[in-house]
Amino acid sequence: MNALLTRLEPTFRFLDRVAGGRHADVVAPAEAVAHPRTRQAFLRVAWLLGVELLLGLAAVGIAVGLALGGASVTLPVWMRTVVVLGITATLFYFTWRASRGWYWAYQRLLLFTRIFPVVTLVLAAIPHLYPAWMITEQIVFSLILLGIGAYLGSAHLREVFPRPSKPRNER
């Protein structure tokens, strides 16, 4: 697996440059990334994302089951299931890259865990947009993301990933 990841690293670095913007090359110190608390935090984040993935797959399964059973499944429900799986896949990538020390990935992950719970809860509050089972799924999804955000916002990880200083020409 490591050999494959090593061969694909140039592709990952291209994605990093696209997603990371001006901080794409900023990496946390290796000793801070290897610290047991850092590794434990990202392990917990990965487990919580695994729960998110299962939740998203369950939502797809419910939607498919309802559709096969003759129930009407609206376009917003289908869109929501696809979006949740896409977001979760993106968050796994960000988590993996952040666990390797990439500042940009940590920042994107932190941003997603702050924005998406709000968006999800606002959408869940729109009357008649989603059925009750999907509103419940959205609330659980949001709570898990908030938990991930709590791990990411810990004092330890903020120390591992301090805000990079601006270059002189940006001041």
N, C-alpha and C positions, 0 to 999 in steps of 0.2 A: 504494500500500500504506500509506504514511504517513497519507494522508487517512482511510482506513478505520480504522486504529488510533486515530487522533485521535477519530473519531466513536464508537469503542467504549470509549474511555478511562473514561467514567463507569461502565460495566459492570465494567471491570477494577478500578477503584477500589472498587466494591462487593465484589468477590471479595477484594481486598486487605484490606478491613476485616474480612471474615469470617475469612480465613486468618491475618491478621497480628495479631489481638488488640490488646493495648495498645500494641504498637510499629508498628501499621499506618501511621502517618504519619511514621515516622522515615526520613529519607533521607540517604544519604552525601553529602558535599560534591561538587558537580558536577565540580570539577577532579580530585578523586580518582577518580571514576567514569570520567572521560574519559582518565585516564592510560593510556599504551600498555600497561603491564604489567597493568592491570586489564582492559582490553579483550582482551588476548591470553589471559589466564586464562579469561575467560568464553567466548572463541572455542574454546579447547581443551575446556572443559567441554561446550560444545554439540556439538563433534565426537564426543566420547566418548559423549554421550547418543545421537547418531545411530547409533553402533555398537550401543548398547544397543537402540535401536529395531529395527535390522536383526536383531539377535539374537532379539528378541521375535517379530518377524514370521517368522523362520526356524522358531522353535518352533511357532508356529501352523501354518505350512506343513507341518512334519513331522507334527504331530498330525492335520491334515486328510488328508494323504496316507496315513497309517496307517489312519485310519478309513475312507477310501474304498477302501482295499485290503483291508478286511475285518478288520483287527486291532482288538482291543479297546483303546480309549483311555479310561482311567479318569477319573472326575470330578476327582480332584486334579490331573491333567495339564491338563484343560481350564481349571480354576480358575487354575492357575499361569500359563497363557498369557495369560489375560485380565488377571490381576493385574499381570503384568510390563508389559503394554502400558499399563495404567492408571497405574502408577507412573511409567513413562517419560514419559507425557504430562504428568503432574503436575510432574515434574522439569524438563521443558522450560519450563513456565510459570514455575516458581520461578527458573530460570536467566535467563529473559528479564526478569523483574521485578528480580532482583538486579543484572543487568547495567545496569539503568536507575537503580540506586542504592537500591532499597528494602531496608532492613535486615532486615525480617521475612522476605523471600524468601531472602536469604542464609542466615539462621539456619535456616529450614526445610530448605533444600537441604543445609546442613551436617549437620543432624540426620538427614535421610533417608540420607545417605551413610555415616553411622555405624551406624544401626540396621538397615537392610535387608540389608547384607551378613551380619550376624550371624544375622538371622532366616532368610535364604536358606540359609546354610550349615548351620544347625541342621535345617531341613527336609530338606535334601539328605542329612543323616546318618541320617534315620529309615529303617530297613530296609524295603524293598519299597514305599515310598510312591510313588516315581517310577522310571521306567525309566532305564537308564544314560545315554541320550542327554540326558535332561532334567537329570540330576544334573550332567553336564558343562556344560550350558547355565547352570545355577545357579551353578556355580563361576566360570565366565567372567563372568557377570553381576556376581557379588560382587567379583571382582578389578577390573573396570572401575569399579564404584562406589567402591571403595577408592582408585583412581587419581583419580577426581573429588574425593573427599574430601581427597586430598593437595593438589590445586590450591587448593581452597577454604580449607584450613587454612594456606596460606602466610603468612609474616609480612606480605607486602604486603597481601593481602586482609584480614587481621586489622586492619591499620592503616586500611584504607578503611572497614571496618565495625566500629568499636569498639562495645562494649556501651553502650547508652544509659544515662545516669544516671537513677536513680529520682527521680520527683517527690517533693517534700518530704512530701506526705501518705502516701506509701507506705513511708517509712522507719521 
